[in-house]
Amino acid sequence: MSIELRRPRGRFARVGHRGAAALAPENTLRSFELAVELGCDMLELDVLPLADGTLVLAHSNDLREISHGSARGRVRRKTLEAVRRVAPNLPTFDEALSFFAERLPRIGLQIDLKRRGVEEGVVEALRRHGLIDRSWVSGFDGASLRRMAALEPELPRSYTLPRDRLGLSRRGPFAPVIRASLASIGASLPRRLPGLLASARASAATLHYSVASPAAIRRAHDVGAAVYVWTVDDPGAAQTLIDAGADGIITNDPRIFGSLRA
């Protein structure tokens, strides 16, 4: 039995993005615990491999990010021992799963795949900790999702759009061009979404709020796919998405859920 991502009308999933990233260091056990205390029923976490093969919780390959500015370099070039010198609170994937199994037994887990090649390690760890039935995976890479489908068909998969992972639409001199590109993606998405989901063997879509239009949400639902929207920190925007039928809201700040109505 796998986790149910589609939510009946009047309910929506409350997902803590990297825990409660606006309130505590992201992808740490304290951040996840705080998100649950603030009402989240799902947690999103990012998985990245190190040079020694260890899977850790990290959003990007930038060492400054996981060390909170104290070190520079590439995460994937380091061993776990080296990473722990600059990021002592960074959990391994195994440590996080053990924590979820023992301390947060009813919480759903969204595993975001940041790089192709981690699929076997993710599935093996989820099996080892008995967490397949309350987990799902998301990612931008259709090939990675197809690999997950082959390894563990019961693990739900969500295709993420678009590839604006670093928030480029809000940065630098190219921001207007990138925002225009996102607008174009959003306009064509309802037509393209069924094919994209089928190609990735995905049963859900994780959409950036800039492209999560009511039409896109309806079209996903038409083909039986759930829609989870990232990363929504404004209560007004979250309410609009819920009213449009979003199955889940992914946020850095779970305090927004206190003011929302289903």
Residue frames as qw, qx, qy, qz and C-alpha x, y, z in Angstrom:
[[0.000, 0.888, 0.459, 0.000, 0.00, 0.00, 0.00],
 [0.450, 0.194, 0.005, 0.872, 1.34, 3.47, -0.91],
 [0.046, -0.429, -0.347, 0.833, 0.64, 6.94, 0.39],
 [0.284, 0.719, 0.611, 0.168, -2.41, 8.68, -1.12],
 [0.297, -0.108, 0.073, 0.946, -1.40, 11.97, -2.73],
 [0.192, -0.445, -0.469, -0.738, -4.79, 12.94, -4.15],
 [0.002, 0.162, 0.647, -0.745, -6.81, 14.68, -1.47],
 [0.040, 0.653, 0.745, 0.132, -10.61, 14.89, -1.33],
 [0.019, 0.651, 0.159, 0.742, -12.13, 18.34, -1.78],
 [0.538, -0.776, -0.059, -0.325, -11.92, 20.19, 1.51],
 [0.789, -0.524, 0.196, 0.253, -8.56, 18.71, 2.51],
 [0.557, 0.758, -0.288, 0.178, -5.01, 19.54, 1.51],
 [0.858, -0.155, -0.219, 0.438, -1.57, 18.33, 2.52],
 [0.175, -0.970, 0.163, -0.045, 0.56, 20.67, 4.61],
 [0.904, 0.170, -0.084, 0.382, 4.16, 20.11, 3.53],
 [0.377, -0.867, 0.173, 0.275, 7.18, 21.57, 5.31],
 [0.688, 0.684, -0.173, 0.170, 9.83, 22.51, 2.73],
 [0.524, 0.381, -0.561, 0.515, 13.15, 21.19, 4.09],
 [0.344, -0.371, -0.681, 0.529, 11.28, 21.19, 7.38],
 [0.042, -0.938, -0.320, 0.126, 10.47, 24.70, 8.56],
 [0.688, 0.214, 0.070, 0.690, 13.27, 26.32, 6.57],
 [0.034, 0.766, 0.080, 0.636, 12.17, 29.89, 7.32],
 [0.570, -0.743, 0.067, -0.343, 12.42, 29.25, 11.05],
 [0.739, -0.499, 0.442, 0.101, 15.25, 26.75, 11.57],
 [0.043, -0.542, 0.717, 0.437, 18.31, 25.53, 9.62],
 [0.786, 0.293, -0.190, -0.510, 16.94, 23.66, 6.60],
 [0.826, 0.225, -0.513, -0.061, 17.14, 19.89, 6.23],
 [0.093, 0.344, -0.774, 0.523, 17.99, 19.41, 9.91],
 [0.328, -0.338, -0.879, 0.081, 16.17, 17.19, 12.37],
 [0.050, -0.414, -0.470, 0.778, 15.16, 20.23, 14.42],
 [0.256, 0.195, -0.288, -0.902, 13.69, 21.87, 11.33],
 [0.411, -0.157, -0.808, -0.393, 11.59, 18.79, 10.57],
 [0.275, -0.380, -0.787, 0.400, 10.42, 18.47, 14.15],
 [0.055, 0.346, 0.217, -0.911, 9.42, 22.14, 14.25],
 [0.323, 0.030, -0.534, -0.781, 7.44, 21.79, 11.01],
 [0.410, -0.314, -0.850, -0.108, 5.41, 18.98, 12.53],
 [0.189, -0.397, -0.584, 0.683, 4.85, 21.00, 15.71],
 [0.168, 0.337, -0.024, -0.926, 3.42, 23.75, 13.49],
 [0.669, 0.359, 0.357, -0.544, 0.92, 21.44, 11.83],
 [0.403, 0.482, -0.641, -0.441, 2.65, 19.84, 8.83],
 [0.889, -0.043, 0.389, -0.239, 1.51, 16.34, 7.91],
 [0.886, 0.356, 0.071, 0.289, 4.24, 15.90, 5.30],
 [0.363, -0.778, 0.295, 0.419, 7.92, 16.85, 5.13],
 [0.732, 0.670, -0.084, 0.097, 10.00, 17.59, 2.03],
 [0.560, -0.659, 0.402, 0.300, 13.70, 16.70, 2.12],
 [0.558, 0.749, -0.328, -0.145, 16.49, 16.86, -0.46],
 [0.897, -0.251, 0.319, 0.176, 18.94, 14.02, -1.11],
 [0.411, 0.827, -0.382, -0.029, 22.47, 14.42, -2.46],
 [0.965, -0.077, -0.094, 0.231, 25.37, 11.90, -2.66],
 [0.281, -0.868, 0.373, 0.167, 28.86, 12.57, -1.25],
 [0.372, 0.648, -0.651, -0.136, 32.20, 11.44, -2.66],
 [0.115, -0.266, 0.936, -0.201, 32.21, 8.37, -0.39],
 [0.297, -0.220, -0.850, -0.375, 28.71, 7.35, -1.53],
 [0.066, -0.391, -0.717, 0.573, 26.90, 8.55, 1.60],
 [0.053, -0.645, -0.515, -0.562, 23.50, 10.13, 0.95],
 [0.198, -0.280, -0.452, 0.823, 22.98, 13.34, 2.91],
 [0.124, 0.828, 0.543, -0.073, 20.22, 15.92, 3.14],
 [0.246, -0.433, 0.171, 0.850, 21.28, 18.86, 0.98],
 [0.484, 0.738, 0.324, -0.341, 19.43, 21.07, -1.47],
 [0.553, 0.811, -0.188, -0.020, 22.39, 21.92, -3.68],
 [0.884, 0.121, -0.155, 0.425, 26.04, 21.14, -4.34],
 [0.154, 0.748, -0.200, 0.614, 27.12, 24.44, -2.75],
 [0.586, -0.165, -0.627, 0.485, 28.99, 23.92, 0.52],
 [0.011, -0.187, 0.227, -0.956, 28.14, 27.46, 1.61],
 [0.586, -0.328, -0.310, -0.673, 24.49, 26.49, 1.75],
 [0.814, -0.323, -0.482, -0.026, 24.80, 23.51, 4.09],
 [0.583, -0.119, -0.409, 0.692, 27.48, 25.22, 6.24],
 [0.118, -0.913, -0.382, 0.086, 25.42, 28.43, 6.43],
 [0.240, 0.950, -0.102, 0.169, 28.22, 30.49, 4.92],
 [0.549, -0.738, 0.380, 0.097, 31.18, 29.14, 6.88],
 [0.551, -0.256, 0.686, 0.400, 32.80, 27.12, 4.05],
 [0.517, 0.611, -0.239, -0.549, 33.15, 27.14, 0.29],
 [0.074, -0.294, 0.919, 0.253, 33.39, 24.36, -2.25],
 [0.635, 0.013, -0.522, -0.569, 31.32, 21.50, -3.61],
 [0.732, -0.311, 0.413, -0.444, 29.37, 19.19, -1.35],
 [0.973, 0.186, 0.006, -0.138, 29.71, 16.16, -3.63],
 [0.570, 0.586, -0.497, 0.290, 33.51, 16.36, -3.60],
 [0.224, -0.544, 0.605, -0.536, 33.59, 15.84, 0.17],
 [0.437, -0.129, -0.885, 0.093, 33.39, 12.75, 2.32],
 [0.511, -0.717, -0.425, -0.209, 30.96, 12.64, 5.22],
 [0.658, -0.428, -0.237, 0.572, 33.85, 13.21, 7.64],
 [0.319, 0.079, 0.125, 0.936, 34.89, 16.37, 5.77],
 [0.224, -0.575, -0.427, -0.661, 31.34, 17.68, 5.52],
 [0.602, -0.650, -0.459, 0.067, 30.74, 17.16, 9.22],
 [0.517, -0.175, -0.190, 0.816, 33.64, 19.48, 10.04],
 [0.000, 0.057, 0.111, 0.992, 31.74, 22.44, 8.57],
 [0.587, -0.228, -0.241, -0.739, 28.14, 21.19, 8.93],
 [0.005, 0.178, -0.919, 0.351, 28.02, 19.09, 12.11],
 [0.487, 0.209, 0.580, -0.618, 24.22, 19.03, 12.21],
 [0.543, 0.339, -0.463, -0.613, 23.74, 17.83, 8.63],
 [0.774, -0.092, 0.570, -0.261, 21.91, 14.48, 8.78],
 [0.023, -0.161, 0.885, 0.435, 22.64, 11.57, 6.53],
 [0.591, -0.090, -0.434, -0.674, 19.62, 10.16, 4.74],
 [0.593, -0.159, -0.783, 0.095, 19.77, 7.09, 6.99],
 [0.180, -0.132, -0.579, 0.784, 19.86, 9.21, 10.14],
 [0.359, 0.020, -0.024, -0.933, 16.87, 11.24, 8.97],
 [0.648, -0.109, -0.599, -0.457, 14.85, 8.14, 8.08],
 [0.467, -0.157, -0.784, 0.378, 15.60, 6.58, 11.45],
 [0.041, 0.111, 0.372, -0.921, 14.39, 9.78, 13.12],
 [0.511, -0.013, -0.265, -0.818, 11.18, 9.80, 11.06],
 [0.627, -0.115, -0.750, -0.176, 10.49, 6.14, 11.77],
 [0.448, -0.219, -0.715, 0.490, 11.01, 6.47, 15.51],
 [0.102, -0.294, -0.368, 0.876, 9.89, 10.02, 16.32],
 [0.388, 0.330, -0.056, -0.859, 7.39, 11.01, 13.61],
 [0.344, 0.042, 0.934, 0.087, 5.48, 7.82, 12.85],
 [0.412, 0.632, 0.642, -0.136, 2.45, 9.33, 11.04],
 [0.102, 0.791, -0.147, -0.585, 4.18, 11.93, 8.86],
 [0.814, 0.524, 0.224, 0.112, 4.39, 11.60, 5.07],
 [0.468, -0.556, 0.368, 0.580, 7.77, 12.07, 3.39],
 [0.627, 0.777, 0.049, -0.039, 8.50, 13.79, 0.07],
 [0.680, -0.362, 0.370, 0.519, 11.97, 12.78, -1.11],
 [0.432, 0.873, -0.052, -0.220, 13.25, 15.30, -3.66],
 [0.861, 0.010, 0.287, 0.420, 15.86, 13.82, -5.97],
 [0.003, -0.904, 0.159, 0.398, 18.52, 16.39, -6.81],
 [0.121, 0.626, -0.692, -0.339, 20.75, 14.22, -8.99],
 [0.908, 0.187, -0.263, -0.266, 20.41, 11.12, -11.14],
 [0.540, 0.365, -0.714, 0.255, 22.14, 8.06, -9.72],
 [0.189, -0.280, 0.670, -0.662, 20.74, 8.08, -6.17],
 [0.722, -0.120, -0.267, -0.627, 17.68, 5.99, -7.00],
 [0.754, -0.043, -0.652, 0.071, 18.92, 2.61, -5.74],
 [0.295, 0.086, -0.609, 0.731, 20.26, 4.12, -2.52],
 [0.389, -0.163, 0.145, -0.895, 17.01, 5.95, -1.82],
 [0.800, -0.118, -0.371, -0.456, 14.84, 2.89, -2.38],
 [0.672, 0.021, -0.681, 0.290, 17.10, 0.61, -0.34],
 [0.095, 0.121, -0.527, 0.836, 17.13, 3.06, 2.59],
 [0.561, -0.156, -0.002, -0.813, 13.35, 3.49, 2.54],
 [0.829, -0.080, -0.514, -0.204, 12.92, -0.28, 2.55],
 [0.507, 0.119, -0.673, 0.525, 15.45, -0.70, 5.34],
 [0.056, -0.030, 0.479, -0.875, 13.55, 1.72, 7.58],
 [0.082, 0.459, 0.881, -0.076, 10.09, 0.46, 6.59],
 [0.085, 0.562, 0.198, -0.798, 9.03, 3.81, 5.11],
 [0.106, 0.103, 0.717, 0.681, 8.02, 2.95, 1.54],
 [0.055, -0.598, -0.783, -0.160, 4.32, 3.11, 2.36],
 [0.116, -0.892, -0.336, 0.278, 4.43, 6.71, 3.61],
 [0.304, -0.524, 0.322, 0.728, 6.92, 8.17, 1.17],
 [0.643, 0.699, 0.306, 0.066, 6.87, 9.63, -2.35],
 [0.547, -0.255, 0.277, 0.748, 9.57, 11.00, -4.61],
 [0.354, 0.900, 0.193, -0.166, 9.71, 14.13, -6.74],
 [0.520, -0.376, 0.396, 0.657, 12.17, 15.46, -9.28],
 [0.333, 0.722, -0.162, -0.585, 12.86, 17.39, -12.49],
 [0.081, 0.439, -0.823, -0.351, 14.51, 14.43, -14.24],
 [0.843, 0.106, -0.077, -0.521, 12.08, 12.13, -16.05],
 [0.678, 0.311, -0.664, 0.050, 14.73, 9.42, -16.45],
 [0.032, 0.261, -0.761, 0.593, 15.31, 9.38, -12.70],
 [0.622, -0.012, 0.345, -0.703, 11.59, 9.01, -12.02],
 [0.846, 0.238, -0.347, -0.329, 11.34, 6.19, -14.55],
 [0.438, 0.322, -0.786, 0.296, 14.22, 4.45, -12.80],
 [0.288, -0.157, 0.637, -0.697, 12.37, 4.79, -9.49],
 [0.788, 0.110, 0.002, -0.605, 9.28, 3.25, -11.11],
 [0.755, 0.285, -0.587, -0.066, 11.32, 0.24, -12.19],
 [0.251, 0.284, -0.775, 0.505, 12.93, -0.20, -8.77],
 [0.035, 0.264, 0.780, -0.566, 9.83, 0.29, -6.61],
 [0.088, -0.398, -0.627, -0.664, 6.53, 0.54, -8.52],
 [0.359, -0.694, -0.622, 0.052, 4.56, 1.17, -5.31],
 [0.351, -0.458, -0.165, 0.800, 6.48, 4.37, -4.55],
 [0.326, 0.867, 0.376, -0.034, 4.50, 7.34, -5.95],
 [0.524, -0.045, 0.233, 0.818, 6.40, 9.69, -8.26],
 [0.144, 0.901, 0.310, -0.269, 5.87, 13.39, -8.96],
 [0.591, 0.368, 0.234, 0.679, 7.26, 15.33, -11.91],
 [0.256, -0.719, -0.210, 0.611, 8.48, 18.81, -10.96],
 [0.402, 0.546, 0.363, 0.639, 8.11, 21.86, -13.20],
 [0.690, 0.677, -0.224, 0.119, 9.81, 24.10, -14.14],
 [0.829, -0.011, -0.248, 0.501, 13.58, 23.87, -13.56],
 [0.037, 0.791, -0.123, 0.598, 13.79, 27.22, -11.76],
 [0.774, -0.358, -0.465, 0.236, 15.36, 25.58, -8.71],
 [0.512, -0.111, -0.257, 0.812, 17.61, 28.48, -7.75],
 [0.014, -0.815, -0.421, 0.399, 14.94, 31.16, -7.86],
 [0.417, -0.007, 0.349, 0.839, 16.42, 32.74, -10.97],
 [0.045, 0.703, 0.549, 0.449, 13.15, 34.47, -11.76],
 [0.353, -0.910, -0.211, 0.047, 13.84, 36.75, -8.81],
 [0.622, -0.553, 0.199, 0.517, 17.55, 37.39, -9.37],
 [0.457, -0.271, 0.444, 0.721, 19.83, 39.57, -11.42],
 [0.203, 0.425, -0.252, -0.845, 19.49, 41.35, -14.75],
 [0.233, 0.014, -0.843, -0.484, 17.98, 38.32, -16.49],
 [0.200, 0.243, 0.798, -0.514, 15.04, 38.06, -14.07],
 [0.516, 0.435, 0.098, -0.731, 12.50, 39.72, -16.44],
 [0.473, 0.353, -0.687, -0.423, 13.45, 37.34, -19.26],
 [0.143, 0.029, -0.975, 0.166, 13.18, 34.32, -16.98],
 [0.336, 0.305, 0.585, -0.672, 9.83, 35.51, -15.61],
 [0.562, 0.422, -0.234, -0.672, 8.57, 35.83, -19.19],
 [0.375, 0.239, -0.877, -0.182, 9.77, 32.29, -19.88],
 [0.079, 0.125, 0.889, -0.434, 7.92, 31.01, -16.81],
 [0.481, 0.382, 0.239, -0.752, 4.77, 32.79, -18.01],
 [0.539, 0.370, -0.563, -0.506, 5.10, 31.00, -21.36],
 [0.202, 0.084, -0.969, 0.112, 5.53, 27.64, -19.64],
 [0.253, 0.230, 0.684, -0.645, 2.48, 28.33, -17.52],
 [0.544, 0.382, -0.070, -0.744, 0.34, 29.16, -20.54],
 [0.605, 0.304, -0.648, -0.350, 1.17, 25.93, -22.36],
 [0.100, -0.277, 0.895, -0.334, 1.30, 23.66, -19.32],
 [0.686, 0.124, 0.469, -0.542, -2.35, 22.48, -19.23],
 [0.793, 0.479, -0.218, -0.308, -1.98, 21.13, -22.77],
 [0.474, 0.542, -0.683, 0.118, 1.44, 19.55, -22.18],
 [0.408, -0.486, 0.621, -0.460, 1.01, 18.20, -18.65],
 [0.935, -0.012, 0.232, -0.268, -0.63, 14.81, -19.41],
 [0.826, 0.482, -0.257, 0.139, 2.16, 13.88, -21.82],
 [0.133, 0.673, -0.578, 0.443, 4.89, 15.01, -19.43],
 [0.630, -0.376, 0.519, -0.438, 3.44, 12.96, -16.58],
 [0.970, 0.173, 0.090, -0.145, 3.03, 9.88, -18.76],
 [0.635, 0.618, -0.399, 0.234, 6.61, 10.15, -20.06],
 [0.005, -0.570, 0.645, -0.510, 8.01, 10.37, -16.52],
 [0.572, -0.247, -0.782, -0.022, 5.68, 7.61, -15.26],
 [0.051, 0.053, -0.497, 0.865, 4.50, 10.08, -12.63],
 [0.210, -0.585, -0.776, -0.107, 1.17, 10.11, -10.80],
 [0.228, -0.862, -0.302, 0.338, 1.54, 13.66, -9.49],
 [0.447, 0.644, 0.034, 0.620, 2.90, 17.05, -10.46],
 [0.453, -0.632, -0.227, 0.586, 4.95, 19.32, -8.21],
 [0.360, 0.715, 0.304, 0.517, 4.50, 22.77, -9.71],
 [0.283, -0.073, -0.199, 0.935, 6.14, 26.09, -8.94],
 [0.135, 0.634, 0.564, -0.511, 3.46, 28.54, -7.85],
 [0.118, 0.517, -0.252, -0.810, 4.14, 30.69, -10.94],
 [0.301, 0.137, -0.749, -0.574, 2.84, 27.94, -13.25],
 [0.002, -0.253, -0.939, 0.231, 0.22, 26.33, -10.98],
 [0.337, -0.043, -0.173, -0.925, -2.81, 27.87, -12.69],
 [0.662, 0.095, 0.499, -0.551, -6.36, 26.64, -12.05],
 [0.783, 0.453, -0.238, -0.353, -6.31, 25.25, -15.60],
 [0.376, 0.465, -0.794, 0.115, -3.12, 23.26, -14.93],
 [0.302, -0.160, 0.791, -0.508, -4.54, 21.89, -11.68],
 [0.763, 0.258, 0.237, -0.543, -7.79, 20.89, -13.38],
 [0.698, 0.494, -0.467, -0.222, -5.94, 19.20, -16.24],
 [0.121, 0.375, -0.880, 0.267, -3.78, 17.19, -13.84],
 [0.494, 0.019, 0.666, -0.558, -6.89, 16.09, -11.97],
 [0.756, 0.378, -0.121, -0.521, -8.54, 15.13, -15.26],
 [0.695, 0.372, -0.615, -0.023, -5.84, 12.47, -15.74],
 [0.862, -0.413, -0.294, -0.011, -5.92, 11.38, -12.10],
 [0.613, 0.213, -0.347, 0.677, -2.76, 13.19, -11.00],
 [0.420, -0.783, -0.321, 0.327, -2.31, 15.09, -7.74],
 [0.361, 0.719, -0.042, 0.592, -0.85, 18.62, -7.69],
 [0.596, -0.628, -0.211, 0.453, 1.51, 19.91, -5.00],
 [0.305, 0.877, 0.051, 0.368, 2.68, 23.52, -5.26],
 [0.685, -0.380, -0.105, 0.612, 6.08, 24.91, -4.19],
 [0.420, -0.241, -0.648, 0.588, 7.29, 27.05, -2.52],
 [0.198, -0.700, -0.386, -0.567, 4.40, 29.09, -1.13],
 [0.386, -0.154, -0.548, 0.726, 5.12, 31.34, 1.84],
 [0.213, -0.082, 0.023, -0.973, 2.32, 33.88, 1.36],
 [0.301, 0.253, 0.826, -0.403, -1.01, 32.93, 2.99],
 [0.509, 0.548, 0.098, -0.657, -3.05, 34.72, 0.33],
 [0.412, 0.461, -0.677, -0.399, -1.32, 32.87, -2.50],
 [0.021, -0.074, 0.987, -0.141, -1.70, 29.58, -0.63],
 [0.426, 0.365, 0.606, -0.564, -5.44, 30.16, -0.15],
 [0.527, 0.548, -0.238, -0.604, -5.89, 30.92, -3.85],
 [0.298, 0.346, -0.867, -0.201, -4.16, 27.64, -4.74],
 [0.181, 0.106, 0.913, -0.351, -6.24, 25.67, -2.26],
 [0.508, 0.478, 0.317, -0.643, -9.42, 27.19, -3.67],
 [0.502, 0.532, -0.485, -0.480, -8.21, 26.15, -7.15],
 [0.971, -0.004, -0.080, -0.226, -7.95, 22.55, -5.95],
 [0.325, 0.595, -0.700, 0.225, -4.27, 22.05, -5.12],
 [0.866, -0.260, -0.426, -0.043, -3.78, 18.79, -3.22],
 [0.734, -0.442, -0.195, 0.477, -0.82, 20.09, -1.23],
 [0.102, 0.963, -0.115, 0.220, 0.98, 23.31, -0.34],
 [0.821, -0.052, -0.192, 0.535, 4.76, 23.17, 0.17],
 [0.074, -0.952, -0.004, -0.297, 6.06, 26.02, 2.34],
 [0.478, 0.339, -0.510, 0.630, 9.17, 27.25, 4.14],
 [0.127, -0.198, 0.451, -0.861, 6.97, 28.75, 6.85],
 [0.261, -0.333, -0.900, -0.108, 4.33, 26.35, 8.23],
 [0.024, 0.351, 0.504, -0.789, 2.83, 29.16, 10.31],
 [0.299, 0.090, -0.346, -0.885, 0.82, 30.12, 7.22],
 [0.323, -0.222, -0.888, -0.242, -1.35, 27.05, 7.67],
 [0.091, -0.363, -0.697, 0.612, -2.96, 28.52, 10.77],
 [0.246, 0.440, 0.115, -0.856, -4.81, 31.12, 8.69],
 [0.261, 0.145, -0.711, -0.637, -5.93, 28.92, 5.80],
 [0.699, 0.117, 0.443, -0.549, -9.31, 27.34, 5.23],
 [0.339, -0.040, 0.891, 0.301, -9.79, 24.09, 3.35]]
